[in-house]
Amino acid sequence: MRVLYVLFIVPFIAFSTSHAYYPKGMKVYKKMCIDCHGSPFRGAKMHTIYEWESIRDASSTPTITAHQGQKEALDALNSDYFTPKREEDLYKFLIGNAKDSGAVPGCDGNYCGSSN
């Protein structure tokens, strides 16, 4: 029975929580968003999963649409760095760490705490 637990339950739990700490998305957040929205986990908790998904699905360029009228943000979002793949990575991180995601940030050597 113990072997079954280790073989099936532990990997399931690890896989289900691996989406929360999405390093590629966090890297994009740190480069693009931290100055205005604060630390990565604090920024992700601005919205629920449903709200992040609604923002993402609202248009073909959701992040640009959400920042209309914000010149500094639009300049950064229109840079060569912010590709569709990086935007996808960003939303994976934001959704995985949303207010109602159940993800609890901790100290793991790459990120610790909630301050900038």
C-alpha positions in Angstrom: 0.0 0.0 0.0 2.8 2.4 0.8 4.4 1.8 -2.6 1.1 2.7 -4.3 1.0 5.9 -2.3 4.5 6.9 -3.3 4.0 5.9 -7.0 0.7 7.5 -7.6 -0.3 10.0 -5.0 3.0 11.9 -4.5 3.6 12.6 -8.2 -0.1 13.7 -8.6 0.4 16.3 -5.8 3.7 17.4 -7.1 2.3 17.9 -10.6 -0.8 19.7 -9.5 1.2 22.3 -7.5 4.1 22.6 -10.1 2.0 25.1 -12.1 1.8 27.6 -9.3 5.5 28.3 -9.2 6.1 28.8 -12.9 9.7 30.1 -13.2 9.4 31.3 -16.8 6.3 33.3 -16.0 7.9 34.7 -12.8 10.9 35.8 -14.8 8.7 37.7 -17.3 6.8 39.3 -14.4 10.0 40.4 -12.7 11.2 42.0 -16.0 7.9 43.6 -17.1 5.6 44.1 -14.1 7.4 44.4 -10.8 7.9 48.2 -10.9 4.2 49.0 -11.1 2.5 45.9 -9.5 5.0 44.9 -6.8 6.4 41.5 -6.0 5.4 38.5 -8.2 3.1 36.7 -5.8 1.5 40.0 -4.6 0.8 40.9 -8.2 -0.7 37.5 -9.0 -3.0 37.8 -6.0 -4.6 41.0 -7.5 -7.2 38.8 -9.2 -8.9 35.4 -8.9 -8.3 32.6 -11.4 -11.5 33.4 -13.2 -10.6 37.1 -13.5 -7.1 36.3 -14.8 -8.6 33.9 -17.4 -11.2 36.5 -18.4 -8.4 39.1 -18.9 -6.4 36.6 -20.9 -9.3 35.5 -23.1 -10.7 39.0 -23.7 -8.6 39.7 -26.8 -5.7 38.5 -28.8 -3.4 40.9 -27.0 -4.8 40.8 -23.4 -2.0 42.4 -21.6 -1.8 45.3 -24.0 -5.5 45.8 -23.9 -5.5 45.8 -20.1 -2.9 48.5 -20.0 -4.4 51.0 -22.6 -3.7 54.6 -21.7 -0.6 53.7 -19.6 2.3 54.9 -21.8 5.2 53.4 -19.8 3.5 50.0 -19.6 2.6 50.0 -23.3 6.2 50.9 -24.2 7.5 47.9 -22.3 4.8 45.6 -23.7 5.5 46.6 -27.2 9.2 45.8 -26.8 10.9 42.8 -28.6 11.2 41.0 -25.2 7.4 40.6 -24.7 6.6 37.8 -27.2 3.3 35.9 -27.3 5.1 32.9 -25.7 6.3 35.1 -22.8 2.8 36.5 -22.4 1.5 32.9 -22.2 4.2 32.1 -19.6 3.2 35.2 -17.6 -0.5 34.1 -17.5 0.4 30.6 -16.5 2.2 32.1 -13.5 -0.6 34.6 -12.7 -3.3 32.0 -12.9 -1.3 29.5 -10.9 -0.8 32.1 -8.1 -4.2 33.9 -8.2 -6.0 35.0 -5.1 -8.1 31.8 -5.0 -5.5 29.4 -6.3 -4.5 28.0 -2.9 -0.8 28.5 -3.8 1.2 29.6 -0.8 4.5 31.3 -1.7 7.4 30.2 0.4 11.1 30.5 0.6 12.8 28.2 -2.0 16.1 29.9 -2.7 14.8 31.7 -5.8 12.2 33.7 -4.1 11.4 34.5 -0.5 8.7 36.5 1.1 6.4 39.1 -0.5 8.4 42.3 -0.6 9.9 43.8 -3.8 
